[in-house]
Amino acid sequence: MNPEIGIVGGSAAGLFTAHLLGRAGKKVRVFEGAEDFKASPRTLIVTSRMNDVLGDLGKKAQVNEIHRFELFTDGRVARVSLARPDLVIERNRLIRELACAAQASGAQIDFGRQFVSLESGKKHLTLRLRRTDAAVEEASVNTVVGADGAFSRVARSAGWPAQATVPLVQAIVRLPRDMPRDTTRVWFIPDDTPYFYWLIPDSATSGVAGLIGEDGPGTRRALEGFLAKRQLDPVEYQAARIPVYSKWIPIRRQLDGGEVYLVGDAAGHVKVTTVGGIVTGFRGALGVAEAILSGKPGHRLRALRRELDVHLLIRKVIHNSNQARYSHLVDLLNARTRKDLEGCTRDEPSEVLWRLCLHQPRLLLFGLHALLSGGGFGAHSAASH
């Protein structure tokens, strides 16, 4: 008998995991609380590494390519071209494409199944799920994969602690007339946020402007002020809460009757430098599928952990920097270091950090000073909701 695997949550990482396991011949069921995948749209920017991981999957979700970044702080601007373009994607299209791939690989998707609880048994795990008609049904599985987001109920049921999260708020806007569709603009305004603002084109005429904050209502007010100052009229708003990586979370727990894994936001696989988790979520899914199929974690999860820890180090260096420190950082980006940024993606932090320190040693002093002065970043610095 082929043991059944239950994946809770039709997230991008969950559906990719279902595709990988179904393709390997496993019996997989995905339990999604919604009635379909017609959730609110959200525009995202990812590196070209997504194509390296997914291959042809995800191509239908791509709406634009970004070839250049402009970084603004205190009147300064640094322009960085990209050797490999970033991809602007529509999250809903991506999820629908992944769902089709999972089903084509043999996975079954059950909509209208809200996770209630996880119970251990001698021979299996029991998932209790509430249907849209309020009836509760049970499913017996040997392996559970929690892919139900930053507030994962699966994780809580299996004993993982709650994660800290931060709010993401962005608005669809018309692009300024001088804004090329292949350029993303980023503003560092530490009085508003310890992260940054962005303006990402998704076409020749429109894009999304947004920021990561630390307080939900305050983040919305900050974005409204930013839009008004730059004469950007919001068409509609998009929002989410994103987990904040503060340390590696073990992705597997053994319970009586079976094992539980976490993927995507449920596992905290988010780059804390940019608070982006699509590519890292897919890489975590590859690692979890490898662990389920082989019976033990492999090199993919070890590599992902190393990279997320490097992102954490970088965030500790820059978090809560004042305007003068951001200006100093931009001033340190000489021609050679900009070439380094052009040649590596944000999903290659170790390579980027090594090259930057090699070609601009003063960045080492900048980082040491920031760490010794106390960057103020950690699990306590982000609100948990």
C-alpha positions in Angstrom: 0.0 0.0 0.0 1.3 3.5 -0.9 1.1 5.6 2.3 -0.9 8.8 1.7 0.5 12.2 2.2 -1.8 15.1 3.3 -0.7 18.6 2.4 -2.6 21.3 4.3 -2.9 24.6 2.3 -2.9 25.3 -1.4 0.0 27.8 -1.2 2.7 28.0 -3.9 5.1 26.0 -1.8 2.4 23.4 -0.9 1.3 22.9 -4.5 4.9 22.6 -5.7 5.5 20.0 -3.0 2.4 18.1 -4.1 3.7 18.2 -7.7 7.1 16.8 -6.7 5.7 14.0 -4.6 3.0 13.1 -7.1 5.5 13.0 -9.8 7.6 10.6 -7.7 4.6 8.2 -7.5 3.3 9.1 -4.0 -0.4 9.3 -3.2 -1.0 13.0 -2.3 -4.0 14.9 -1.2 -4.0 18.7 -0.9 -6.6 20.2 1.5 -7.4 23.8 0.7 -9.8 25.8 2.9 -11.1 28.1 0.1 -13.6 27.0 -2.5 -11.2 27.8 -5.4 -8.0 29.6 -6.1 -9.6 33.0 -6.9 -8.0 34.8 -4.0 -7.1 38.5 -4.0 -4.3 39.2 -6.5 -0.8 40.2 -5.4 2.0 41.3 -7.6 5.5 40.0 -6.6 9.0 40.4 -7.8 11.4 37.4 -7.8 14.8 36.6 -9.0 15.6 34.5 -12.1 16.3 31.7 -9.7 12.6 30.9 -9.8 13.0 29.6 -13.4 16.1 27.6 -12.3 13.9 25.9 -9.7 10.6 25.5 -11.5 11.8 25.1 -15.1 8.9 25.9 -17.4 6.5 26.0 -14.5 5.5 29.6 -13.6 6.1 31.1 -17.0 2.4 31.9 -17.4 2.5 34.0 -14.2 5.2 36.3 -15.5 3.9 39.8 -16.4 7.2 41.8 -16.7 11.0 41.7 -16.5 13.1 44.0 -14.5 16.6 44.8 -15.8 17.6 47.7 -13.5 17.3 48.9 -9.9 17.5 52.5 -8.7 18.2 52.8 -5.0 17.4 56.2 -3.4 18.4 57.6 -0.1 18.7 61.2 1.1 19.1 62.7 -2.4 21.5 60.0 -3.5 20.8 57.4 -6.1 22.7 54.2 -7.0 21.8 52.4 -10.3 22.4 48.7 -10.6 21.8 46.8 -13.8 21.0 43.1 -13.7 22.9 40.4 -15.7 19.8 38.2 -15.4 16.5 40.0 -15.2 14.2 39.8 -12.2 10.7 38.6 -12.9 7.4 40.3 -12.0 4.8 37.7 -11.4 1.1 37.6 -10.4 0.7 35.3 -7.4 -2.7 34.0 -8.3 -1.7 33.0 -11.8 1.3 31.2 -10.3 -0.8 29.3 -7.9 -3.3 28.2 -10.6 -0.4 27.0 -12.8 1.1 25.0 -9.9 -2.3 23.5 -9.1 -2.6 22.2 -12.6 0.9 20.8 -12.4 0.1 19.1 -9.1 -3.1 17.5 -10.5 -1.3 16.4 -13.7 1.2 14.6 -11.5 -1.5 12.7 -9.7 -2.2 14.8 -6.7 -5.8 15.3 -5.6 -6.9 18.8 -4.5 -9.9 18.9 -2.1 -11.3 22.4 -1.8 -13.5 23.7 1.0 -11.5 21.8 3.6 -10.5 24.0 6.6 -7.9 22.4 8.9 -9.3 21.9 12.4 -6.8 19.6 14.2 -4.2 17.0 14.0 -4.4 13.8 16.1 -1.8 11.1 16.5 -2.6 7.4 16.4 -0.7 4.1 16.6 -0.6 3.6 12.8 -1.4 6.9 11.2 -2.2 10.6 11.7 -5.7 11.9 11.6 -6.5 15.2 10.0 -9.9 16.7 11.1 -11.2 19.1 8.4 -14.3 21.4 8.4 -16.2 21.5 5.1 -18.0 24.5 3.9 -21.3 22.9 5.0 -19.9 22.9 8.6 -19.6 19.1 8.7 -16.3 17.8 10.0 -14.6 15.0 8.1 -11.4 13.0 8.9 -8.5 11.9 6.7 -6.0 9.3 7.7 -2.4 9.9 6.5 1.1 8.8 7.3 2.7 12.2 6.5 1.4 15.7 6.9 2.9 18.8 5.2 1.9 22.1 6.7 1.7 24.6 3.8 -0.8 26.9 5.4 1.1 30.1 5.8 2.7 32.3 8.4 0.0 31.5 11.0 0.1 27.7 10.3 -2.4 25.8 12.3 -0.6 22.6 11.4 2.6 23.9 13.0 0.7 24.9 16.2 -1.0 21.5 16.4 2.3 19.7 16.0 4.1 21.8 18.6 6.0 24.4 16.7 6.1 27.9 18.3 4.3 30.8 16.7 6.4 33.0 14.3 6.9 36.8 14.4 5.4 38.5 11.3 5.5 41.9 9.7 2.9 43.7 7.5 3.3 44.1 3.8 1.1 46.8 2.2 1.2 47.9 -1.5 -1.0 49.8 -3.9 -1.6 49.4 -7.6 -0.7 52.8 -9.2 -0.1 54.4 -12.6 3.6 54.7 -13.4 5.2 58.2 -13.5 5.9 59.3 -17.1 9.6 59.0 -16.6 9.4 55.5 -15.2 10.8 52.8 -17.6 8.9 49.5 -17.4 12.1 47.5 -16.9 13.3 49.5 -13.8 12.4 49.0 -10.1 12.9 51.9 -7.7 13.7 51.4 -4.0 13.7 54.1 -1.3 15.3 53.8 2.1 13.5 56.1 4.4 14.3 54.9 8.0 12.0 57.4 9.7 9.1 55.5 8.1 10.3 51.9 8.1 13.5 49.9 8.9 12.9 48.1 5.6 12.2 50.1 2.4 9.6 51.4 -0.1 9.4 50.0 -3.7 7.8 50.8 -7.0 7.7 47.8 -9.3 6.2 48.1 -12.9 4.0 45.2 -14.0 3.3 46.8 -17.4 4.3 49.9 -19.4 1.7 52.0 -17.5 1.1 50.5 -14.1 2.9 49.0 -11.2 2.8 48.4 -7.4 4.2 50.8 -4.8 4.6 49.4 -1.3 6.6 48.8 1.8 7.3 46.4 4.7 6.6 47.9 8.1 6.4 46.8 11.7 2.8 47.9 12.6 -0.2 47.3 10.3 -2.1 50.6 10.6 1.2 52.6 10.8 2.4 50.9 7.6 -0.8 51.8 5.7 -0.5 55.4 6.9 3.1 55.5 5.9 2.3 54.2 2.4 -0.5 56.7 1.9 1.9 59.6 2.8 4.5 58.2 0.4 2.0 58.0 -2.4 0.7 61.5 -1.8 4.2 62.9 -1.7 5.1 61.3 -5.1 1.7 62.1 -6.6 0.9 58.4 -7.1 -2.9 57.7 -7.0 -3.8 54.2 -5.6 -6.2 52.2 -7.6 -6.5 49.4 -5.0 -4.5 48.1 -2.1 -3.0 44.6 -1.5 -1.8 43.4 1.9 -0.3 40.4 3.7 1.6 39.4 6.8 5.0 37.9 6.2 7.0 35.7 8.6 10.3 37.1 9.9 13.2 34.7 9.9 15.1 35.0 13.1 16.6 31.4 13.2 16.2 28.1 11.4 13.1 26.2 12.3 13.4 22.4 12.1 11.1 21.4 9.3 10.2 17.9 10.6 8.6 16.5 13.7 8.0 12.8 14.4 4.7 12.1 16.1 3.1 8.8 17.1 1.6 7.5 13.8 3.5 9.6 11.4 5.6 12.7 10.6 4.9 16.3 10.0 6.8 18.7 7.8 6.5 22.5 7.1 7.1 24.3 3.9 7.0 27.9 2.6 5.8 30.6 5.0 4.8 28.0 7.6 8.5 27.1 7.8 9.6 30.7 7.9 11.6 30.2 4.6 11.7 34.0 3.9 14.7 36.1 3.1 14.7 38.6 5.9 16.7 41.1 3.9 13.9 41.7 1.5 11.1 39.7 3.2 10.6 37.7 0.0 9.8 34.0 0.2 8.7 32.7 -3.2 12.1 31.3 -4.4 13.2 30.2 -0.9 9.8 28.6 -0.4 10.2 26.5 -3.6 13.7 25.5 -2.5 12.4 24.5 0.8 9.7 22.4 -0.9 12.4 20.7 -2.9 14.2 19.9 0.3 11.1 18.6 2.1 10.2 16.4 -0.9 13.7 15.1 -0.9 13.5 14.3 2.8 10.1 12.5 2.5 11.3 10.4 -0.5 14.7 9.5 1.0 13.7 9.4 4.6 16.2 12.0 5.8 17.0 15.7 5.1 19.5 16.3 2.3 21.8 19.0 1.0 19.0 21.2 -0.3 17.8 22.1 3.2 21.3 22.5 4.5 22.1 25.0 1.7 18.9 26.9 2.3 19.6 27.2 6.0 23.1 28.6 5.3 21.6 31.2 2.9 18.8 32.3 5.2 21.4 32.7 7.9 23.4 35.0 5.7 20.3 37.1 4.9 19.8 37.3 8.7 23.4 38.6 9.2 22.9 41.2 6.5 19.5 42.3 8.0 21.2 42.7 11.4 23.8 45.0 9.8 21.3 47.3 8.1 18.2 47.1 10.4 17.4 50.4 12.1 20.1 52.2 10.2 19.6 56.0 10.2 19.6 58.1 7.0 23.2 59.0 7.3 24.2 55.3 7.5 22.2 54.5 4.4 23.8 57.4 2.6 27.2 56.1 3.6 26.3 52.6 2.4 25.3 54.0 -1.0 28.5 56.0 -1.2 30.5 52.8 -0.7 29.0 51.2 -3.8 31.8 51.8 -6.2 31.9 50.7 -9.8 33.4 47.2 -8.9 30.8 46.5 -6.2 28.0 47.5 -8.5 29.3 45.0 -11.0 29.1 42.4 -8.2 25.5 43.3 -7.5 24.7 43.1 -11.2 26.2 39.6 -11.5 24.6 37.9 -8.5 20.9 37.6 -7.5 19.4 38.2 -4.1 19.1 34.4 -3.8 22.9 34.1 -3.8 23.7 36.1 -0.6 26.9 34.3 0.3 28.4 35.0 -3.1 27.2 38.6 -3.0 28.6 39.2 0.5 32.0 37.7 -0.4 32.4 39.7 -3.5 31.3 43.0 -1.9 33.7 42.6 1.0 36.6 41.6 -1.4 36.1 44.6 -3.6 35.1 47.2 -1.0 36.8 46.4 2.3 35.2 49.4 4.0 32.0 47.5 3.9 33.5 45.1 6.5 34.1 48.1 8.8 30.6 49.3 8.1 29.1 46.0 9.1 31.3 45.5 12.2 30.3 49.0 13.4 26.6 48.3 12.8 26.8 44.9 14.7 28.8 46.3 17.6 26.4 49.3 18.0 23.5 46.9 18.2 21.3 46.7 15.1 18.2 46.0 17.1 16.9 43.2 14.9 15.7 39.9 16.3 12.6 38.0 17.2 11.6 40.7 19.6 11.7 43.5 17.0 8.9 42.3 14.9 5.3 42.1 16.1 3.8 38.6 16.2 0.1 38.4 15.4 
